[in-house]
Amino acid sequence: MIAVRGRLAELSSAQRAFLLDRRPTYEPDVREKVTRILLDVRSRGDDALRDMVRRFDGVELAEFEVPRALWDNALATLDAQVRSALERATHNLTTFHRAQLPADLEVEVEPGVRVARRSGPLTAAGVYAPGGSASYPSSVLMGVVPARVAGVSEVVVCSPPGPDGVPSAAVLAAAALANATRVFALGGAGAVAALAYGTASVPRCDAVVGPGNRWVLEAKRQVAGDVRIDSPAGPSELLVLADDNADADLIAAELVAQAEHDPDTAIVLVGTSATLIDAVASALVSRVTAASRREVIEAALEARGALLIANSLKDGVEFANLYAPEHLLVLTECAAADGEGVRTAGTIFLGPDSSVAFGDYMTGANHVLPTGGASRSFSGLSTLDFLRWWTCQEVGPAAASSLARDTAILAETEGLPSHAAAARLRGSGGESQ
């Protein structure tokens, strides 16, 4: 049931490469097909989207946009307990993401030379919420709430249509609760293309954010040169770092919880003894057998699951930094201290009470996170993803005279004499030298 099992120090080079390089073998084929989808949407717009909805979702849509009345009704008729949970998640997300808003700054770098940095929201942001075998209202909140906190005026949600031609009621209710501005029944790479480039129906956005499957992930990679994306947020990942104090059944529960997302999910346990690994393996059998999404979980564990024994916690931390997981759960006697040693993870959960599921829904942290080792370079979605910065520079007369000579020297060194002349004009009382 597990793809890789054994001692960390004894892994073959092929096994280590398999674990660390999580870009799948099918990627070249996906890349080529996504490129064609993006080009089709750019050239044919709504007609291309209509064909894709018919082909991939099995429905005919005259209009892609979901009327506001439908989302408002979805929220009004939502189960009271579900609504309460979504409202609590929205509150926590708003609280944490509002705290991320940056302050403007101004610095006098030397007398008479003032440089300031200002920030402001993007005009429009596109939020992708996965659909298909499951619906994800939480992903709607994770994208829309920080965009609204940042001050984005138009926040557009795309989510695949169900058999009735619209996203799930829970997704629509979340869009209403988070105060999105528009919702479209569109999924996959076609939705990413529509948000990035615009069509007659879908507005062009300045950013495209949100998690998705291999098609969405590849589409976001390809449009990244034209619009901002959050990070390569693909299939879920979890690495658990545990010592012998950890509860084997609790570990198994966490592994199964993440594995039920997607057959492409990557699930790894790094423990400090064979005894712990064996106990977790036994607990996994029981939990997987009883799971309602058993087929998905088994496929994930067979494809990307690993149970590894580290010679020490230090070796486990070192491997975690190399692996760079989306989620890291630290279940050790000194979880906070051991977690400090990991610098490459999308988000870190410390201690046995800090379930990854809490972060998926309720803590206020964002669950849209870099996957596939991308946390070495990317960060999770935040308020900052919906802001842009610019600088303001002001130089006084005396400072201009002081800067002129050195500026001219550097300009002439770079072969730009007109730059030098412009600088000298400020340092000569108005006459070029």
DRENLUMMAR-102989 format. One record per residue: residue in three letters; x, y, z of N, C-alpha, C in turn. Coordinates in steps of 0.05 Angstrom, whole numbers, padded with zeros to 5 digits, always signed. Example, Ala and Ser with C-alpha at 12.3 -4.5 7.8 and 13.67 -1.06 7.14 Angstrom:
! DRENLUMMAR-102989
ALA+00264-00114+00156+00246-00090+00156+00264-00066+00156SER+00257-00045+00142+00273-00021+00143+00258+00001+00157
//
This chain:
! DRENLUMMAR-102989
MET+00017-00024+00000+00000+00000+00000+00017+00025+00000ILE+00043+00023+00007+00060+00046+00009+00082+00045-00013ALA+00086+00068-00026+00105+00068-00048+00134+00064-00039VAL+00142+00077-00017+00169+00075-00007+00169+00070+00023ARG+00183+00050+00032+00185+00045+00060+00213+00035+00067GLY+00225+00047+00088+00252+00038+00095+00266+00059+00111ARG+00292+00055+00114+00309+00074+00129+00317+00097+00111LEU+00315+00121+00122+00321+00145+00106+00350+00144+00096ALA+00369+00135+00113+00397+00134+00105+00403+00113+00084GLU+00384+00094+00080+00390+00072+00062+00374+00074+00036LEU+00360+00096+00032+00345+00100+00007+00364+00101-00017SER+00357+00088-00038+00373+00090-00063+00370+00118-00074SER+00389+00125-00092+00387+00151-00105+00361+00154-00121ALA+00352+00132-00132+00327+00133-00147+00303+00138-00128GLN+00303+00126-00105+00282+00130-00086+00282+00159-00075ARG+00305+00170-00069+00307+00198-00060+00297+00217-00082ALA+00306+00211-00106+00297+00228-00128+00267+00227-00132PHE+00256+00203-00129+00227+00200-00131+00212+00216-00110LEU+00222+00216-00086+00209+00231-00064+00213+00261-00067LEU+00236+00270-00075+00242+00298-00075+00233+00312-00101ASP+00234+00298-00123+00225+00310-00148+00197+00300-00154ARG+00177+00316-00146+00150+00307-00147+00135+00317-00172ARG+00151+00327-00192+00138+00334-00217+00132+00308-00232PRO+00107+00302-00238+00099+00276-00248+00109+00270-00276THR+00109+00244-00282+00119+00235-00308+00101+00243-00331TYR+00076+00248-00325+00057+00256-00346+00059+00286-00352GLU+00076+00300-00339+00076+00329-00341+00080+00340-00370PRO+00099+00329-00386+00102+00339-00413+00077+00338-00429ASP+00061+00316-00426+00036+00314-00440+00016+00334-00430VAL+00014+00338-00404-00004+00358-00393+00004+00386-00402ARG+00030+00391-00402+00040+00418-00411+00031+00424-00439GLU+00034+00405-00457+00027+00409-00485-00003+00414-00488LYS-00019+00398-00474-00048+00400-00477-00058+00427-00465VAL-00046+00435-00442-00054+00460-00430-00046+00484-00448THR-00023+00482-00461-00016+00503-00479-00037+00507-00501ARG-00047+00484-00511-00068+00485-00532-00094+00498-00521ILE-00100+00491-00496-00124+00502-00484-00122+00532-00481LEU-00099+00541-00471-00095+00570-00467-00097+00585-00494LEU-00085+00574-00514-00086+00587-00541-00114+00587-00552ASP-00129+00565-00547-00156+00564-00557-00174+00585-00544VAL-00171+00588-00517-00187+00608-00503-00180+00636-00512ARG-00154+00641-00516-00145+00668-00525-00156+00674-00552SER-00158+00654-00570-00166+00660-00597-00196+00658-00601ARG-00210+00640-00587-00239+00636-00592-00256+00644-00568GLY-00244+00651-00546-00259+00662-00523-00282+00644-00513ASP-00306+00655-00512-00328+00641-00501-00335+00615-00516ASP-00331+00616-00542-00336+00591-00558-00319+00568-00549ALA-00293+00574-00544-00275+00553-00534-00284+00544-00506LEU-00292+00562-00489-00301+00554-00462-00326+00537-00464ARG-00344+00544-00482-00369+00528-00484-00363+00500-00493ASP-00344+00497-00512-00336+00470-00520-00323+00454-00497MET-00307+00468-00481-00293+00454-00459-00313+00446-00438VAL-00333+00462-00431-00353+00455-00412-00369+00431-00421ARG-00375+00431-00447-00390+00408-00458-00373+00382-00457ARG-00347+00385-00463-00329+00362-00465-00322+00351-00437PHE-00313+00369-00419-00302+00361-00394-00323+00358-00371ASP-00344+00375-00372-00363+00375-00351-00390+00362-00358GLY-00393+00357-00384-00417+00343-00393-00443+00359-00391VAL-00441+00386-00392-00465+00403-00392-00464+00423-00414GLU-00487+00433-00422-00490+00454-00441-00497+00480-00426LEU-00481+00501-00430-00486+00526-00417-00490+00548-00437ALA-00512+00562-00435-00517+00585-00451-00502+00609-00440GLU-00501+00610-00413-00486+00631-00399-00468+00618-00378PHE-00444+00629-00375-00425+00619-00355-00429+00631-00328GLU-00438+00656-00328-00441+00670-00302-00465+00661-00287VAL-00460+00656-00261-00481+00647-00243-00495+00672-00231PRO-00521+00676-00235-00535+00699-00225-00532+00702-00195ARG-00529+00727-00186-00525+00732-00157-00548+00721-00140ALA-00572+00721-00151-00595+00710-00136-00591+00681-00128LEU-00577+00666-00145-00572+00638-00138-00553+00635-00115TRP-00532+00652-00114-00514+00649-00091-00527+00658-00066ASP-00542+00681-00068-00555+00691-00044-00575+00670-00033ASN-00589+00656-00051-00607+00635-00043-00592+00612-00030ALA-00569+00605-00042-00553+00583-00031-00544+00589-00003LEU-00537+00615+00003-00529+00622+00030-00553+00622+00048ALA-00576+00632+00039-00600+00634+00056-00611+00607+00063THR-00607+00587+00046-00618+00560+00051-00597+00541+00061LEU-00573+00550+00065-00551+00533+00074-00557+00522+00102ASP-00550+00497+00106-00553+00485+00133-00541+00504+00154ALA-00555+00508+00176-00547+00528+00196-00520+00522+00208GLN-00514+00496+00212-00488+00489+00223-00465+00494+00203VAL-00470+00488+00178-00450+00493+00158-00445+00523+00155ARG-00467+00539+00155-00463+00568+00154-00448+00579+00177SER-00454+00569+00201-00439+00578+00225-00410+00572+00223ALA-00403+00548+00212-00375+00540+00209-00361+00558+00189LEU-00375+00564+00167-00363+00581+00146-00360+00610+00157GLU-00379+00619+00172-00376+00646+00184-00353+00647+00203ARG-00349+00626+00219-00326+00626+00238-00300+00626+00222ALA-00299+00610+00201-00274+00609+00185-00269+00636+00172THR-00291+00649+00162-00288+00676+00150-00277+00696+00170HIS-00288+00695+00194-00279+00714+00215-00249+00710+00220ASN-00240+00685+00224-00212+00680+00230-00194+00688+00207LEU-00202+00681+00183-00187+00689+00159-00184+00719+00157THR-00206+00733+00162-00206+00763+00160-00187+00774+00181THR-00189+00764+00205-00172+00774+00227-00143+00771+00221PHE-00135+00747+00212-00107+00741+00207-00097+00756+00183HIS-00113+00757+00162-00103+00770+00137-00104+00800+00139ARG-00121+00811+00155-00121+00840+00160-00095+00849+00174ALA-00086+00832+00192-00061+00838+00206-00037+00838+00187GLN-00039+00827+00163-00017+00826+00144-00015+00852+00128LEU-00035+00869+00129-00033+00894+00113-00008+00910+00120PRO+00008+00917+00100+00033+00931+00105+00028+00961+00110ALA+00046+00972+00125+00045+01001+00129+00063+01014+00107ASP+00054+01038+00098+00072+01053+00080+00096+01062+00095LEU+00118+01066+00081+00143+01075+00095+00156+01097+00079GLU+00171+01113+00094+00187+01135+00081+00213+01136+00096VAL+00235+01137+00081+00262+01138+00092+00278+01161+00080GLU+00291+01176+00097+00310+01196+00088+00337+01182+00087VAL+00345+01172+00063+00369+01156+00061+00395+01172+00065GLU+00394+01198+00059+00414+01217+00067+00400+01244+00067PRO+00412+01265+00078+00398+01290+00081+00388+01300+00054GLY+00362+01305+00053+00349+01316+00029+00341+01296+00008VAL+00346+01270+00013+00338+01249-00005+00317+01231+00009ARG+00292+01234+00001+00271+01219+00013+00259+01198-00006VAL+00258+01173+00003+00247+01152-00013+00224+01139+00002ALA+00201+01136-00011+00178+01125+00003+00168+01100-00013ARG+00155+01082+00001+00142+01060-00012+00112+01060-00005ARG+00096+01059-00026+00067+01059-00023+00056+01033-00033SER+00032+01025-00024+00019+01001-00034-00010+01006-00040GLY-00021+00990-00057-00049+00992-00064-00059+00966-00076PRO-00085+00962-00076-00095+00936-00085-00095+00933-00115LEU-00094+00908-00124-00099+00903-00152-00128+00910-00159THR-00134+00914-00184-00161+00922-00192-00180+00898-00192ALA-00170+00875-00203-00187+00851-00205-00171+00826-00199ALA-00183+00808-00185-00170+00783-00178-00188+00759-00185GLY-00176+00738-00196-00191+00714-00202-00185+00692-00181VAL-00205+00680-00170-00202+00659-00150-00213+00633-00162TYR-00195+00613-00162-00204+00586-00172-00211+00569-00148ALA-00234+00556-00149-00242+00537-00129-00247+00511-00142PRO-00232+00490-00134-00235+00464-00147-00264+00453-00144GLY-00271+00434-00162-00296+00420-00160-00292+00392-00170GLY-00313+00381-00182-00311+00353-00192-00320+00333-00171SER-00302+00316-00162-00310+00295-00143-00316+00306-00115ALA-00308+00330-00109-00315+00344-00084-00316+00373-00089SER-00331+00388-00072-00332+00417-00074-00317+00429-00051TYR-00306+00453-00055-00289+00465-00035-00296+00494-00029PRO-00318+00498-00013-00325+00525-00005-00302+00538+00011SER-00286+00522+00025-00264+00533+00040-00244+00547+00022SER-00240+00536-00002-00221+00548-00021-00231+00575-00032VAL-00258+00577-00033-00270+00603-00041-00262+00624-00019LEU-00266+00617+00006-00260+00636+00028-00230+00643+00027MET-00213+00623+00023-00184+00627+00024-00174+00647+00003GLY-00188+00648-00020-00181+00666-00041-00195+00693-00039VAL-00221+00693-00034-00236+00717-00034-00231+00735-00010VAL-00229+00723+00013-00226+00739+00038-00201+00757+00037PRO-00177+00745+00031-00153+00763+00031-00154+00784+00009ALA-00167+00777-00014-00169+00797-00035-00186+00820-00026ARG-00208+00814-00013-00226+00835-00003-00212+00851+00019VAL-00197+00838+00037-00182+00852+00058-00162+00871+00045ALA-00150+00863+00023-00130+00880+00010-00143+00904-00004GLY-00169+00902-00009-00183+00924-00022-00188+00920-00051VAL-00185+00896-00062-00191+00890-00090-00220+00895-00095SER-00226+00910-00116-00254+00918-00120-00270+00897-00136GLU-00257+00881-00153-00271+00860-00167-00258+00833-00162VAL-00272+00815-00149-00262+00789-00142-00280+00768-00156VAL-00268+00754-00175-00283+00736-00193-00277+00707-00185VAL-00297+00691-00180-00294+00663-00173-00301+00646-00197CYS-00284+00626-00203-00290+00605-00222-00289+00578-00208SER-00310+00562-00213-00311+00535-00202-00327+00518-00222PRO-00319+00493-00225-00332+00476-00245-00362+00472-00240PRO-00377+00471-00262-00406+00466-00259-00412+00437-00252GLY-00433+00433-00236-00443+00406-00231-00462+00398-00253PRO-00476+00375-00250-00495+00366-00270-00517+00386-00276ASP-00523+00404-00256-00544+00424-00260-00534+00449-00273GLY-00508+00449-00280-00497+00472-00294-00485+00494-00277VAL-00485+00491-00251-00474+00511-00233-00456+00498-00212PRO-00438+00512-00200-00422+00501-00178-00440+00492-00155SER-00428+00477-00136-00444+00467-00114-00456+00490-00098ALA-00478+00484-00084-00491+00505-00067-00472+00515-00046ALA-00455+00498-00035-00436+00507-00014-00416+00527-00025VAL-00406+00522-00049-00387+00541-00062-00401+00568-00067LEU-00426+00567-00077-00441+00592-00082-00446+00606-00056ALA-00453+00592-00035-00458+00605-00009-00432+00618+00002ALA-00409+00604-00002-00384+00616+00007-00377+00641-00008ALA-00383+00641-00034-00378+00665-00050-00395+00689-00040ALA-00420+00683-00033-00437+00704-00023-00427+00714+00005LEU-00420+00695+00022-00411+00702+00049-00385+00718+00048ALA-00367+00711+00030-00341+00725+00029-00342+00751+00012ASN-00365+00756+00000-00370+00780-00015-00354+00781-00041ALA-00354+00759-00056-00343+00759-00083-00361+00777-00100THR-00351+00785-00123-00368+00802-00140-00381+00787-00163ARG-00368+00767-00174-00380+00751-00195-00371+00722-00192VAL-00388+00703-00202-00382+00675-00201-00388+00663-00229PHE-00369+00646-00238-00373+00634-00264-00370+00603-00261ALA-00388+00589-00275-00388+00560-00275-00367+00550-00295LEU-00342+00552-00288-00320+00545-00306-00298+00531-00289GLY-00286+00510-00301-00265+00496-00287-00241+00490-00304GLY-00221+00479-00291-00197+00470-00305-00180+00492-00317ALA-00163+00484-00336-00145+00503-00349-00160+00524-00364GLY-00184+00518-00375-00200+00538-00389-00208+00561-00371ALA-00214+00555-00346-00222+00576-00327-00198+00594-00321VAL-00174+00582-00318-00150+00598-00313-00144+00616-00337ALA-00147+00605-00361-00143+00621-00385-00163+00645-00387ALA-00188+00639-00380-00208+00661-00381-00202+00683-00361LEU-00194+00675-00337-00187+00695-00317-00162+00711-00324ALA-00143+00697-00336-00117+00711-00343-00120+00729-00367TYR-00136+00721-00387-00136+00736-00412-00163+00749-00418GLY-00184+00741-00405-00210+00752-00409-00224+00742-00434THR-00250+00742-00433-00267+00735-00457-00290+00755-00457ALA-00308+00751-00476-00331+00769-00476-00348+00767-00451SER-00347+00744-00437-00363+00740-00413-00346+00744-00387VAL-00321+00734-00388-00305+00734-00363-00285+00757-00364PRO-00285+00773-00342-00266+00796-00342-00237+00787-00338ARG-00219+00801-00351-00191+00796-00347-00183+00805-00319CYS-00167+00788-00306-00159+00795-00278-00129+00800-00277ASP-00121+00813-00256-00093+00820-00252-00078+00797-00237ALA-00093+00779-00225-00081+00757-00211-00100+00733-00213VAL-00088+00709-00213-00104+00684-00213-00093+00668-00190VAL-00109+00661-00170-00100+00647-00147-00119+00623-00141GLY-00109+00605-00125-00125+00582-00116-00113+00556-00124PRO-00120+00535-00109-00109+00508-00114-00124+00494-00137GLY-00113+00472-00146-00126+00457-00167-00111+00432-00174ASN-00122+00417-00194-00109+00392-00202-00086+00398-00221ARG-00076+00377-00234-00052+00380-00251-00057+00400-00274TRP-00081+00401-00284-00087+00419-00306-00087+00448-00297VAL-00100+00453-00275-00100+00480-00264-00072+00489-00256LEU-00057+00472-00243-00030+00478-00236-00013+00486-00260GLU-00014+00470-00281+00002+00476-00305-00008+00501-00318ALA-00034+00506-00319-00044+00530-00331-00034+00555-00316LYS-00034+00554-00290-00024+00576-00274+00006+00581-00280ARG+00021+00559-00282+00049+00563-00289+00053+00578-00315GLN+00036+00571-00335+00040+00582-00362+00030+00611-00364VAL+00010+00619-00348+00000+00646-00350+00016+00665-00331ALA+00034+00653-00315+00049+00669-00295+00065+00692-00307GLY+00072+00690-00333+00086+00712-00345+00068+00735-00353ASP+00042+00731-00353+00023+00752-00361+00007+00763-00338VAL+00002+00747-00318-00013+00757-00294+00001+00745-00269ARG-00005+00757-00246+00006+00746-00222-00008+00720-00214ILE+00007+00701-00204-00005+00677-00192+00006+00676-00163ASP-00008+00661-00147+00001+00658-00119+00025+00640-00117SER+00022+00615-00124+00044+00596-00123+00035+00571-00139PRO+00054+00554-00145+00046+00528-00158+00032+00511-00137ALA+00005+00514-00134-00010+00501-00114-00025+00477-00127GLY-00013+00454-00126-00024+00431-00139-00035+00411-00118PRO-00034+00385-00124-00044+00365-00106-00032+00367-00078SER-00048+00361-00058-00039+00364-00030-00015+00347-00022GLU-00001+00356-00002+00023+00342+00009+00023+00344+00039LEU+00032+00323+00052+00036+00324+00081+00061+00308+00088LEU+00079+00320+00103+00101+00306+00115+00098+00308+00146VAL+00098+00285+00159+00096+00284+00188+00124+00276+00199LEU+00134+00293+00217+00159+00287+00230+00152+00279+00259ALA+00159+00254+00267+00149+00244+00292+00171+00229+00307ASP+00171+00230+00333+00188+00213+00350+00171+00192+00364ASP+00183+00176+00381+00169+00154+00393+00148+00162+00413ASN+00147+00188+00420+00126+00197+00437+00099+00201+00423ALA+00100+00200+00396+00076+00206+00380+00056+00183+00380ASP+00031+00189+00377+00009+00169+00377+00006+00159+00348ALA+00010+00133+00344+00010+00121+00317-00017+00124+00304ASP-00039+00121+00318-00065+00123+00306-00071+00152+00298LEU-00062+00171+00314-00065+00199+00307-00050+00206+00281ILE-00026+00195+00279-00010+00199+00254-00025+00188+00230ALA-00035+00163+00233-00049+00151+00211-00074+00167+00203ALA-00087+00178+00223-00111+00194+00217-00104+00219+00201GLU-00081+00231+00207-00073+00255+00192-00064+00248+00164LEU-00050+00226+00161-00042+00217+00134-00066+00211+00117VAL-00085+00197+00128-00109+00190+00113-00125+00215+00106ALA-00127+00233+00124-00142+00258+00120-00132+00273+00095GLN-00106+00275+00093-00095+00289+00069-00097+00272+00044ALA-00093+00246+00047-00093+00228+00024-00120+00228+00010GLU-00142+00234+00025-00168+00232+00012-00173+00255-00007HIS-00156+00275-00008-00159+00297-00026-00159+00288-00056ASP-00138+00272-00062-00132+00268-00091-00114+00244-00094PRO-00116+00229-00115-00098+00206-00119-00069+00215-00123ASP-00065+00241-00130-00038+00251-00133-00026+00262-00107THR-00040+00261-00085-00030+00271-00060-00005+00256-00051ALA+00014+00272-00040+00039+00260-00030+00039+00259+00000ILE+00043+00235+00011+00040+00231+00040+00066+00218+00051VAL+00079+00230+00070+00104+00220+00080+00105+00221+00111LEU+00114+00200+00123+00120+00200+00152+00150+00195+00155VAL+00163+00212+00171+00191+00208+00179+00191+00204+00209GLY+00195+00179+00217+00195+00172+00246+00223+00165+00255THR+00226+00162+00281+00253+00157+00292+00257+00128+00300SER+00238+00110+00294+00242+00082+00300+00225+00064+00283ALA+00234+00040+00279+00218+00020+00264+00193+00013+00279THR+00194+00014+00306+00170+00008+00322+00148+00028+00315LEU+00154+00053+00313+00134+00073+00307+00123+00069+00278ILE+00141+00064+00260+00133+00061+00232+00115+00037+00229ASP+00121+00015+00243+00104-00009+00242+00077-00004+00253ALA+00076+00011+00275+00051+00017+00288+00033+00034+00271VAL+00046+00054+00257+00031+00071+00239+00021+00056+00215ALA+00037+00038+00204+00029+00022+00181+00005+00005+00189SER+00004-00007+00213-00018-00022+00222-00043-00005+00225ALA-00040+00019+00236-00063+00037+00240-00073+00047+00213LEU-00056+00050+00194-00064+00058+00167-00083+00038+00154VAL-00076+00012+00157-00093-00008+00146-00121-00006+00156SER-00124-00002+00182-00151-00001+00194-00166+00024+00185ARG-00152+00046+00184-00165+00071+00177-00172+00072+00147VAL-00154+00063+00130-00160+00063+00101-00183+00044+00095THR-00184+00021+00108-00205+00002+00103-00232+00014+00109ALA-00233+00030+00130-00259+00041+00139-00266+00068+00125ALA-00248+00079+00109-00252+00105+00098-00272+00105+00075SER-00289+00125+00073-00309+00127+00052-00296+00133+00025ARG-00273+00146+00025-00258+00152+00001-00234+00134-00002ARG-00239+00109+00004-00217+00089+00005-00201+00087-00021GLU-00215+00087-00044-00201+00084-00069-00181+00107-00074VAL-00190+00131-00068-00173+00155-00071-00148+00153-00053ILE-00153+00146-00028-00132+00144-00008-00112+00123-00015GLU-00121+00099-00023-00103+00078-00031-00086+00085-00055ALA-00099+00099-00074-00084+00107-00098-00062+00127-00090ALA-00068+00145-00072-00048+00165-00063-00024+00151-00049LEU-00031+00133-00030-00010+00120-00015+00007+00102-00033GLU-00005+00089-00052+00010+00071-00070+00027+00087-00089ALA+00018+00111-00096+00033+00127-00115+00055+00145-00102ARG+00048+00157-00080+00066+00177-00068+00069+00174-00038GLY+00062+00152-00026+00064+00148+00003+00092+00139+00010ALA+00101+00147+00034+00127+00138+00044+00127+00136+00074LEU+00138+00115+00085+00142+00111+00113+00172+00108+00117LEU+00185+00127+00130+00214+00128+00131+00224+00130+00159ILE+00246+00116+00164+00259+00116+00191+00284+00133+00190ALA+00285+00153+00207+00309+00170+00208+00326+00161+00232ASN+00352+00164+00229+00370+00157+00250+00368+00176+00274SER+00359+00200+00268+00356+00220+00289+00336+00241+00280LEU+00326+00257+00299+00309+00279+00292+00323+00299+00274LYS+00349+00303+00279+00365+00321+00263+00364+00312+00233ASP+00367+00286+00229+00365+00276+00201+00337+00280+00190GLY+00317+00277+00207+00290+00281+00198+00284+00310+00190VAL+00294+00328+00205+00291+00357+00199+00306+00363+00173GLU+00330+00352+00170+00345+00357+00146+00330+00347+00121PHE+00318+00324+00123+00302+00313+00101+00278+00330+00096ALA+00265+00340+00117+00241+00357+00113+00248+00382+00098ASN+00271+00394+00104+00280+00418+00089+00285+00411+00060LEU+00295+00388+00054+00299+00380+00026+00272+00374+00012TYR+00254+00362+00027+00228+00354+00015+00211+00378+00010ALA+00212+00398+00028+00197+00423+00025+00167+00418+00021PRO+00154+00407+00041+00126+00399+00038+00107+00423+00039GLU+00084+00418+00028+00062+00438+00031+00054+00440+00061HIS+00049+00417+00074+00042+00417+00102+00063+00400+00117LEU+00072+00411+00139+00090+00396+00157+00077+00394+00184LEU+00074+00370+00194+00063+00366+00221+00085+00354+00239VAL+00092+00369+00260+00113+00361+00278+00101+00349+00303LEU+00106+00323+00307+00095+00308+00330+00119+00297+00345THR+00133+00314+00359+00156+00306+00375+00153+00318+00403GLU+00170+00308+00421+00168+00318+00448+00172+00348+00450CYS+00190+00359+00434+00195+00388+00434+00187+00399+00406ALA+00162+00397+00400+00152+00404+00373+00159+00432+00364ALA+00156+00452+00382+00161+00479+00374+00191+00483+00367ALA+00208+00472+00384+00237+00474+00378+00245+00460+00353ASP+00234+00435+00349+00241+00420+00325+00230+00433+00300GLY+00207+00445+00303+00195+00459+00280+00211+00483+00271GLU+00225+00495+00290+00242+00518+00283+00264+00511+00263GLY+00271+00486+00263+00293+00477+00245+00285+00474+00216VAL+00258+00475+00211+00249+00472+00183+00242+00499+00172ARG+00255+00506+00150+00251+00532+00137+00237+00531+00110THR+00233+00507+00100+00221+00504+00074+00196+00487+00076ALA+00174+00500+00083+00148+00487+00084+00127+00508+00079GLY+00105+00500+00067+00083+00519+00063+00071+00529+00089THR+00066+00510+00108+00056+00516+00134+00064+00494+00153ILE+00069+00500+00178+00079+00481+00198+00059+00479+00221PHE+00052+00455+00229+00034+00450+00251+00050+00437+00274LEU+00047+00448+00297+00064+00441+00320+00049+00427+00342GLY+00055+00401+00347+00043+00387+00369+00018+00371+00362PRO+00010+00353+00379-00011+00333+00373-00039+00346+00371ASP-00043+00369+00382-00070+00381+00380-00073+00399+00355SER-00051+00403+00341-00052+00421+00318-00057+00405+00292SER-00081+00395+00289-00088+00379+00266-00085+00396+00240VAL-00075+00384+00219-00074+00397+00193-00102+00405+00184ALA-00122+00389+00191-00149+00396+00184-00158+00423+00195PHE-00148+00431+00218-00154+00457+00229-00144+00479+00211GLY-00120+00475+00200-00109+00495+00182-00123+00495+00155ASP-00134+00472+00147-00149+00471+00122-00174+00487+00123TYR-00185+00492+00147-00211+00505+00149-00212+00529+00168MET-00201+00527+00192-00210+00544+00213-00190+00563+00226THR-00164+00558+00225-00146+00574+00241-00143+00603+00232GLY-00150+00609+00207-00146+00635+00196-00121+00637+00179ALA-00104+00617+00180-00081+00615+00161-00093+00606+00134ASN-00078+00611+00113-00088+00605+00086-00080+00576+00078HIS-00099+00562+00066-00092+00534+00058-00083+00533+00029VAL-00082+00555+00015-00071+00555-00012-00041+00558-00010LEU-00026+00536-00015+00002+00534-00008+00018+00522-00030PRO+00044+00528-00032+00060+00516-00053+00065+00486-00049THR+00064+00471-00071+00068+00443-00070+00091+00434-00088GLY+00097+00408-00088+00118+00398-00105+00146+00408-00099GLY+00151+00416-00074+00177+00427-00067+00179+00457-00072ALA+00158+00469-00082+00159+00498-00089+00161+00516-00065SER+00157+00506-00041+00160+00523-00017+00189+00531-00013ARG+00208+00520-00028+00235+00530-00027+00236+00559-00039SER+00217+00566-00056+00217+00591-00070+00192+00608-00066PHE+00170+00595-00061+00144+00608-00059+00133+00608-00031SER+00114+00626-00026+00100+00627+00000+00071+00621-00005GLY+00057+00616+00017+00028+00612+00015+00013+00637+00009LEU-00012+00634+00000-00028+00657-00007-00032+00675+00017SER-00031+00701+00012-00034+00721+00034-00046+00746+00023THR-00051+00765+00041-00061+00791+00032-00041+00804+00013LEU-00015+00800+00017+00005+00813+00000+00003+00805-00029ASP-00009+00782-00035-00012+00773-00063-00031+00791-00078PHE-00047+00807-00064-00067+00823-00078-00060+00853-00077LEU-00035+00858-00070-00025+00886-00069-00002+00889-00088ARG+00002+00914-00097+00027+00920-00111+00039+00945-00098TRP+00065+00947-00102+00080+00969-00089+00092+00987-00110TRP+00095+01012-00103+00111+01030-00119+00126+01049-00100THR+00147+01061-00111+00163+01079-00094+00159+01108-00104CYS+00162+01126-00085+00162+01155-00091+00189+01166-00082GLN+00201+01183-00098+00228+01194-00092+00228+01224-00094GLU+00238+01237-00075+00240+01266-00075+00268+01275-00066VAL+00281+01292-00083+00308+01301-00077+00307+01332-00075GLY+00317+01342-00053+00318+01371-00050+00342+01383-00065PRO+00342+01410-00067+00363+01424-00083+00391+01418-00074ALA+00396+01420-00048+00423+01415-00038+00431+01386-00042ALA+00412+01368-00038+00418+01339-00042+00423+01334-00072ALA+00408+01347-00090+00412+01343-00118+00441+01351-00126SER+00450+01374-00116+00477+01383-00122+00497+01363-00112SER+00491+01351-00088+00510+01331-00077+00510+01305-00093LEU+00487+01297-00103+00485+01272-00117+00496+01273-00146ALA+00497+01297-00157+00502+01300-00186+00528+01288-00195ARG+00550+01294-00180+00576+01285-00189+00578+01254-00190ASP+00570+01241-00168+00572+01212-00168+00553+01199-00188THR+00530+01210-00191+00511+01200-00211+00523+01201-00239ALA+00535+01224-00245+00547+01228-00272+00570+01208-00276ILE+00586+01204-00255+00608+01185-00258+00598+01157-00265LEU+00577+01148-00251+00566+01121-00256+00553+01119-00284ALA+00539+01141-00291+00526+01141-00318+00547+01139-00340GLU+00568+01154-00338+00589+01153-00358+00603+01126-00358THR+00606+01114-00335+00618+01087-00333+00601+01067-00349GLU+00575+01071-00349+00557+01053-00363+00552+01062-00392GLY+00566+01083-00401+00563+01092-00428+00537+01106-00434LEU+00527+01121-00415+00501+01136-00418+00506+01165-00412PRO+00518+01179-00431+00526+01207-00427+00502+01226-00422SER+00479+01220-00434+00456+01238-00429+00446+01236-00401HIS+00448+01212-00389+00442+01210-00360+00461+01227-00344ALA+00486+01227-00351+00506+01243-00337+00499+01273-00340ALA+00491+01280-00364+00485+01309-00369+00461+01317-00352ALA+00440+01300-00351+00416+01306-00336+00423+01310-00306ALA+00441+01293-00296+00449+01295-00268+00465+01321-00263ARG+00484+01327-00281+00500+01351-00277+00484+01377-00279LEU+00462+01376-00293+00444+01399-00296+00434+01407-00268ARG+00430+01387-00251+00421+01393-00224+00443+01402-00205GLY+00467+01396-00213+00490+01403-00195+00505+01427-00204SER+00495+01442-00224+00510+01465-00234+00494+01490-00235GLY+00473+01491-00218+00457+01515-00218+00440+01518-00243GLY+00435+01496-00258+00418+01497-00281+00433+01496-00307GLU+00459+01494-00307+00474+01493-00332+00489+01466-00334SER+00486+01453-00357+00500+01427-00361+00530+01432-00363GLN+00546+01413-00353+00575+01416-00354+00586+01397-00375
//
